Amino acid sequence: MELEFFRCDATNTTQKMQTDHDTLVKQDLVKTPGTVRVLVGVTGSVAAVKLPILVTELLQLSGVDVRVVTTEHAKHFYNAANVPVKIYSEKDEWEMWTQMSDPVLHIELRRWADLLVIAPLDANTLGKIANGICDNLLTCVVRAWDTSRPLLFCTAMNTFMWQHPISAQQVSRLREFGYVEIPCVSKKLACGDEGKGGMAEVSTIVSAVRQYLHKPDESSE
């Protein structure tokens, strides 16, 4: 009898934690009227170290709200404590969805965002998106993205990875989807190689986002 009570109590605690998590996510993704909602995707490139600066500068734009969706490998390069907005990751996707009636996080993020900018977009995720693979929270958001809304991407990888013929094919594919490239730049990379492949400067990315700022259509999902 005591064991059965313990099981029931544990189940109730888990359900409460689940409900609390869902409520926090729903509250965080409330659409504030008159704001442009920018979702920043970050992947496993060394350039992810610039995430705190990028988010901070985007928040300085008038009428802009920001959230972040990260891959697991990207977490290696930045300190989440230095990012002044909510960061969503794979764990949030699965904690939020436990039964058929639960909201699906990658869909909720797509509904929330007016614009998606992936900075940096590493070689691995570039290949996934170009081929329609959606095996993590970020690539699921991209696959479910409303293509009437802007999607900007900022490639970042080693020079020789960038020079591989498949990179040009994959970037071209993303452009065919209607996505907007913010070109990578030539610089000395963290690995010591020098050449094209560095992520565009944060100021360049913010300027590109600014061009797409407008009052969102609240009638759209």
N, C-alpha and C positions, 0 to 999 in steps of 0.2 A: 504493500500500500504506500509506504514511504517512497519507494523507488518510482512508483507511478506518479506520485505527486511531484517528485523531482523532475521527471520527464515533462510533465505538463508545464511546470514552472519554467523550465529551460526553453520549451517551445514558445511560451508566451513572451519571454524575454527576447528571443530571436525575432519574433514577429513585431514586437515594439521597436526594436532597433531598426528593422527593415522599414517600418512606417516612418520613424523619425528621419531616416536617411532620405526616403522618397520626398518627405515634406520639405527638407532642407534644399534638395535639388530643385523642386518645383518653385520654392520661394526665390532661389537664386536666379532661375531662368524666367522670371516674370519680365514681360516686355514693358519697359518704361516709355510712355508716349513721347514722341519727339526726339528720341535718341536713335543713333545708328549703331547697331550691335555688331561688333567685329569679333569674330572667332579666330584666334591665332592657333594654328597647328604647328607643332614643333617635333622634329624627328632627330634621329641619332647621329647628328653631325657635330663636330667640335663647335661649329658656329652657334649651336644652341646655347652656348655660354652668354650670348647677347640677349637672350629672352627677357631678363629683367629690364634691360634698357629699352628694348623694343616696346614692351607693354607700357612702361612708364611714359614713353614719348607718345604712344597712341592715346593714352588717357588725357594727355594735354590738349588733344584736338577737341574743339568745341562740340558738345553734344554726342560724344562717343562713349559707348559702354564696351567693355572688353571681357572675354573669357578665354581660357586656354585649354586646348586638348593636346595631350602629350603621348608619345609612344614611350614604352618602358625604357628603351635604350637612351632616349633623349634625357631622361632624368639624371644620367651620369654626369651631365655637363653643366647643370645649373642648380642653384640652391632655391628650392621652392619658397623658402622664407623671404627671399628677396623679390618675389613676384607678387605684386599687390592686388591680384584678383584670384578668383577660384580657378584651380587647375583640375581638369577632369582627366582620368586615366582609365585603363582597362578595368581596374578593380571596381570603379564606380558603375561601369556598364552592367556588370554581373551582380553587384549588390542591389542595384535598382530593380532588376528583373528577376522575379522568382516564380511568377505564375502568369497565365495568359492575359489577365486584366491589367498587369503592371505596365507603366510607360516604358518605352524603349529609349535609352539615353541618346543613341546616335541620331534618332529621329527627333527627339526633343531639342537637341543642339542645332540640328538643321532648321527646325522651325523657329528657333530663337534668333539665329544669326541672319543679318542682312548681307554680310560679306565674310568670306573666309580667306585668310592669307596664311600660306604654309611657309614658314621661315624658321629654320632652314628646311629644305626638302632634300634629303639625302638620296644617294644612288639607289638604295634598296627600296625606299618608299616610292621613288620616281618610277621604278620598274613595276611595282605593284599597281600603282594608279593607272599607268599606261595600259596595263593588261586586265584591269577591272577586278583585281584581287582586293578583297575586303576582309582581312583577318585580324584586325584590331580596331579599337574605337575610332581612331583618326581615319583609317581607310574606309571604314563603314560610313562615317559622316560624308566623306568625299563621294562614295558610290551612291549615297542617298541624296546628294546635293541637288538643289533646285537650280538648274543651269540658267535660269533667267536672272539669277543673282551672281555678282562677281566672285570669281575664285582666282586669287593671285598666288603664284608660286615662285619661290626663290631657291633655285638649286644651289647646292653646296657639296663639293666632293673634291677628292684628290685630282690634280691636273690630268694624270694619266687615265683615271676613271672617266673624267669629263671628255677626254679625247677619244675614248672608245667609241666606235661607230654607232653602237646601240644607244648611246646617250642622245645623240642628235635625233634619232628615230623616235625615241620616247618623248622627248620634249616637243617634237613636231606633233605627236599624237595628242598630247595634252592641249596644244594650241587648237587642234582640230575639234576637240571637245568644247572649245570656247573659253578655255582658261587663259589667263593673262600671265605671260612670263615677265618676271623682273630679273633681267640677265645677271648671271654670275660675273665676277670681275677677276682680273689678273692681280695676284699679290703673292707674297711669301706665305705659304700655308703653315699650319701648326706642325705638320709632319716634317717641314724643312724644304719640301719641294717648292718651286716657284713657277707660277704660271696661272692660267685661267682655271677657275673652279671655286674661288672664294665667294661666299654669300655677299650679295649687294650690301652696301652700307645701310645702317639703320635709318639714316636720314633719307636715303633713296626710297626705302620701303615705305616709310611714313608719308613721303610726298606722293607715292603711287596710290596709297590708300586714300589720301586726301582727295584725289581726283574723282573718287567714286562716292564721296560723301553726299548724301541727299536725305531728305526726310523720307523714312521708310514707308512703304505702303502697308498700313496696318490691316488692310483687308486680306492680305496674303497670309498663308499659314506660316 
